Amino acid sequence: MEEFIRLGTPAFRRANLALFAAGWATFSLLYCVQPLLPEFGREFGVGAAASALALSVSTGMLGVCILFAGALSDVWGRKALMTASIFASAALVVLSAIAPNWPTLLLVRTVLGVSLSGVPAVAMTYLAEEMHPESIGLGMGLFIGGSAIGGMGGRLAVGVLADHLGWRAGIAWIGLLGVGSGALFARFLPASRHFTPHPPRRSGLLRRYQRPWRDRALPWLFAEGFLLLGGFVTVYNYLAYRLMAPPYRLSQSAVGLIFAVYLVGTLSSAWVGHLGGRLGRHRVLWPMFVLMLGGVALTLSSSLPWIVLGTAVITFGFFGGHSVASSWVGRRAGASRAQAASLYSFSYYLGSSLAGAGGGLFYAAGGWPGVAAFVGALWLAGWLIAWRLARGFASGIADAPGD
């Protein structure tokens, strides 16, 4: 059997450049509407919770379709499915820029969730199959780092362009950048060496989806994905509402600049992911929840610098925690890694859809303190699970060095 991709080799650099581009495309195409939620409310006459549907319908459909993406990649191949997914998603984002009304925009954003489902879980599977165990933590971190840059770049570009050219021009620009990312991905991602295509068989597929639930740690890690992204998306969904309202009255461009704190996610995803591989993922996951809870507390301040600092702390903790949890899933799942990655991603994006939309009810009822209380409750539950993994299961669940 040919060698796995190792840190320091040309194949490692090519793979991570390609997966960085895939992460960039996924998060920029998916989350470019987030800073525009107040703008949608004004143009289409909808409230905060309804406006959040522009993101929630995409993440909800993405979560459901991810369950089938792994099976499709077993037939079509990892690279082929991810390439098609990026190009189709970029085209849909361009199309959404000319949506004439609110129902049409929601319909296009729903289909976008379907097309994007071919990237996140399949990328996790590709890394688990092709990367050497000592390099997978850093590889996953760099993929998630691309997601962080995409999340920042998409929000920043849309925010600036919305002030000067309108939100439609901003979204169209992000779609065109997605096309370029797809071309980069197709050019540089090494072909799979450890993948054998096989046709889907319903009985065998169901057994592979059942297997991860019998593991002592994987169901808890799926729950962590829900709690991580559910709280994170809620913070960013309603931060723009808060900062564009009195007493701050920031412009779209200024709010977009605040999203530059996503850069700390690029740092934390790679560094914390690599640290988890060295020190043990069960030792690194719970401190990320502590950081995020501290960040939420900072955002309760009325001072804008403290709000920005709290958002940066939240972002660091989120991307670090997601890097650790997702790479841990890939390491534990064995022959069912495609299904385990799909289940983790399903839970992850379900959290974005449900908590992201539900947070609007807390914002309407209690303003930012209501959002902070909701998010704090989610991440307190996440910390309790991570602490249980670290303390109660540390010896029993570690089936490989570095877990």
C-alpha angles and dihedrals in degrees: 000000000000121000122272119245108273134197112268098026126115089243090056091052093048093046094049094046089053095045091045087057091048091051090048092051095046097052097037093050093043101042103032089102094057099090089043096062093101089047091052089051091055098043099041099030099240132137130245097270093045092046089055088064088080085073101026096057089055096047093043093052090042090055093051096045092047087072088067099035093078091054091048091051089053086064105032099032132253099265097043094052095046092048093051090046095055095048094046092048093050090052091051092052090053088050092051089060090071098043106139098206145011098266091051092049091051091048093053091045089051092053088047088062089056094050095045092054090084093072118049104049094033091052089054089050093048091052093047091050101041107030124083110247091247092054102040095086093057092040092053090045092054091049090051089044088060087052089054093051090046092050091050097041094047094050094042096048094045092047094052095043092046090060094050109025105013133261094280093062090048094053093045090053092053090051091054091049087052090058089054091049090052091053091050091049094050091048101049111028109105115235116259114269099180100042125104116187117229133174118254116258114192097217094046092045092052090050091052090051091049094050098071091055090061091059116100095228110026098076089052090050090051088054090050090057090054093049096043098053096031091062095038096053091046091056093050095040094061101028090083091053090052097047096044091053127074134320092027102035093182121180125241089257093052092048088048090054090054087060086067085089084083084085089077087059089061089055097043098045094057097035098043092042090054091044090053090054091053103039101027127275093241088060095050105041101068096052088060090062090049089054093050093049089052090050092053090053090053092053090061088074117101090222113102095216090054091048090052092046091050090050090051091051090049091050093050092050095045098052092042092050094046091049091053097043096046095047089047089056091052092049096050103041100073114179091001094056094121091054093042091050089050092050092049091049091046091055092042095055093037086061090053092050100044102034093037092057095035091054088069089069090055091047091051092048102040110007117224095337087058091052091047092051092050094048092043090055091051094050094043087058089048091052091051091053093046091048090051090052090049099044108024102033103027096112099026100051101039103105096164137026111277097031 
